[in-house]
Amino acid sequence: MARFEHTVTVAALDRHWFEEAAGHAVDLFDASREQDGAILLPDGRPIHGLRLLKGRHLQSGAWYGESPDEKDEKDGEDGKGASEAASEAAPEAAVLREWRPSRTVEVESRVAEEGMSLRVGVRLREPRTPKALEVSLDGHNPQGGSLYRFSGRAKADLHAWWAALERPSSAPQAARAPVVGTAKHRLGKARLTVTPRPAEDGTWRVSVVLSVRGRWLLRPVAAVGLLFARRPVERGFREGVDSAAEEWAELLAELPSLHGEALRAEIADALTTP
């Protein structure tokens, strides 16, 4: 088994702002309505890029996707005609599995791209003040064998995340990682953990650990391969974590420093703006 670890310093996200923003977003969707396929916010404006394709709005089994006009517009921006894009476009849609804003929201998305069929599931517990986020991924090539199958699971325990950041900066790192992800393939499996701790200047120190190993009889082969590839793999891992930290900084810089009705209005504008 190979183990890689890298720690980065990132700007902190205000918990109260995050939970307030999540609550406003959930409330806006919960108060929305459907009209001729368009999803309208309480003020009557349509949510951009989201249409009801099948079923009843906000009911289990409802299918959502983009309208043909919106897909053609995007394809035109990419320099492709509508007919060319239609022949290459990957069918994609999202089905609502559960909508209980006070308890659980679950969505499943299905995408076919470049011969691969992907299913992505997202479950958010206690959405108005998010407690946990769970993500699942399953992929396969219908024309291929077991080498073209893979799966992944990840869970972010947001309650444990905030608890880890409330510890004194001098305290040891939390024993249990709030974010854990696993990936499986016929040739091997990987496990990723993310653990934060507060820094004295108010920033976060985030440790990311990746463990990789071969499966079954392939373990010796994988061990030999990692022996020779360890340095480039470790370099790629570190660069990936650093890149994620940079993207986090860019995201925080774009977030509005608003609260109350002003924040709700800002979120509504973001949902309806092309």
N, C-alpha and C positions, 0 to 999 in steps of 0.2 A: 504494500500500500504506500502511496505517495501522499505527503501532506504539505500543503502550501498555506502560508499565513501572511497577511499584509494588513497594516493599520493605517488609517487615514484620519485627518482632522477635517471636520466639516462644520458649517454653520448650523446652529440649532433651529429647529422649527418650533414655534410656540404652540404648545398643546391646546390651549384654550382657543386660539385662532383656528387650528386644524379641526377641532371638534365642532366649532360653530359653523365653519364652512361646510363640513360634511352634513350637518343638520339642515342647513339652508338648501343644499343640493337635493337631499332626499325629500324635503318638504315640497320643493318645486316640482319634482317628478310626481310625487304623490297627489298633488293638486292638479296635474295636467289632465288633458282630455284629448280624445281622438276625434278628428273630423276629416272625412274622406281620405283616411290614411295618414294625414299629417298629425303630428303630436304637438298640441298647443299648450303653452304655459298659461297660468291663470290670467295674464294680461292679453291673451289672444295671439301672441307671437309664436310662430312654429319653431320647434327645435331643429336646428340645421343638421342635415345628414341623417335624420332618424325618421322612419316611417313604419307604420304597422302594416305588415304583409299578410298576417293570418292570425285569427283568434280575436280575443277581446283585450283591449288595452289594460295593462297591469293585472292581468289574470294569468294564472299558470298555463303554460302552453302557447302564449302569445309569441309570434315571430316578428322580429324587427330587422330592418335593413335600410339600404339607401334606395332612393327613387331612381329610375332609369335616367332621368334628366340630370341628376347630380352626378351619376357615374359617367355619363357622356361628357359632362363639363370637365370632370377631372381628366378623362382620357384626352380631351382636346387640349388641355394645358400641358399634357405630356407629349403632345405632337402626334397623336394617333387619331385616326378617324373613328367614327362610331362603329362602323362595320368591322374594322380591323380590331378594335378594342373588344368588341363583343366576342370575337372568335378566340381571343386570348384571355379574356377576363375570367377570374376565378370566382365560382359561386361562393358567396359568403352570407351568413345570416346569424342572428343571435336569437335564441329562444329563452324566454323568461321561465325559469323553473319555480321560482318562489318570490313573492313580493309581500313581505310582512315587515314594514319599516321599523317597527318597534323591536323586531326579533331577528329576522334573516332576510337578506336579498340574495338570490342566486341566479346567475345568468350563464348560459352555455353558448359558445360560439363555434361554428363549424366553417372551416375554410379548406378549399382545395387549391393547391398552388404547386406548379411545376411537378405534377405527378404525385404529390404528397397530399394525403388527407389528414387534416389536423382537427382535433377537438380540444377546445380550451374552456375550462370551467372556472368560474369565479364565484366565491361565496363570501359575503360580508356579514358578520354577526353584529347585532345591535348597531345598525347603520347610522342612526342619528348621533351616537357617540361611539364610534367604531371600537369594537373590542378585539376582533380578530379578522384577519383576511386569509382566505385559503384559495390557492390556485392549483389547478390540475391541468396537465397537458398529455395528450396521447396522439401519436402520429404513426402513420404507416403508408406504404405504397401499395395500393391494391394489386399492382402487377408484380410486386417483389415478394421475397420470403421474409424470414425472421430477421435478417440483417437490416431490413428496412422498417423495423418497428422500434419504437422507443416510447418512454413515458417519463413523466416528471411530476413531482408534488412539492408544494411549498406552503408553509404556514407562517404568518406573521402574527404573533401574540402581542397585540398593541398594548394590552394592560401590562404585560411583563416588560415591554419596551420602555414605557414611561416610568415603571417602577425602577428599572435599572438606572435611569437617568436622574432619579431622585436620591440615589445613594451619594454619600460624600465622595468628592473626587479622589480622596486618599484611600477609599475603601477598595477591597479587591474586586475584580471584575465579577459580574454575576455568573454563578455556576451554570445556569441554564440559558442557552442562547434564545433570545426572543424570536429570531427568524431562522428557520431551518428549511432547507430544500434538498430534495433527493432526485436523482435521475438514474434511469435504468435502461440498459441496452444489452443485447445478447453478449457483447464482448466485454462489458464492464459496467460499473456503477460509480456514482459520485455523490458526495454529500457536502453541502455548503451551509455554513452557519454565519450569522451576522450578530455581533454583540456590541452594544454601545456602552459608553461610560462618560460621565461628565468631565470636562476639563475645567481647570481653575478659572479660565477666562470666559467661561460660558459657552464655549463651543463643545462639540461632541467628538470623542475619540471612538472611531468605529473599527472593530477588528473583524476581518473576514477570513474564514478558514475553509479551505477546499481539500477534501480527501478523495482520492481516486484509487480504484482497485479493479483488477480483472475479475471475471466471474468463472466459477467452477474450474474446469481443466485449463482455462486460458489464463489463470492467475500467474503462472511462471512466465508465460510469454509476455503478458502485460508488464510484469516486473522488469524484465529485460528491456522492453521498449522504453519504459519510463527512466531506466538507468541512463540510457543514451539521450533521451529527449528531455530530461528533467530541467536543464537550464532554459531552453526556449519555452517550455511550458510554464515555468515559474515566471519568466519575463513577461509572457503573454498574460498571465494571471494578474501580475502587479499592474501592468498597463491597463487591463480591464477595470480593476478596482479604482485606479486613479482617474480613468475616464468617467466612471460612474460618479465619483466625487465631484468632478468638474461639472457634469450635467446637473447634479443636485444643486450646486451653487448657482447655476444659471436659472434653474427652476425657482429657487427661493427669491432671486433677484426680480423675477417677473410677478411674484405674488403680490396682490394689493394689500396694503396695510390698512384695511377697513374693517369695520365691525357693524353689527346690527343691520338695519335696513339698507345701509349703503353697501354692505358686503353682499346681501341678498340680491340687490339690483345688479351688482357687478357680475355675479354668477349667472344671473338671468341673461345679461348681455352676452356673456361668453358662450352660452348655450345656443343663442339665436343668431350669432354673427357668423357669416361664411368664412 
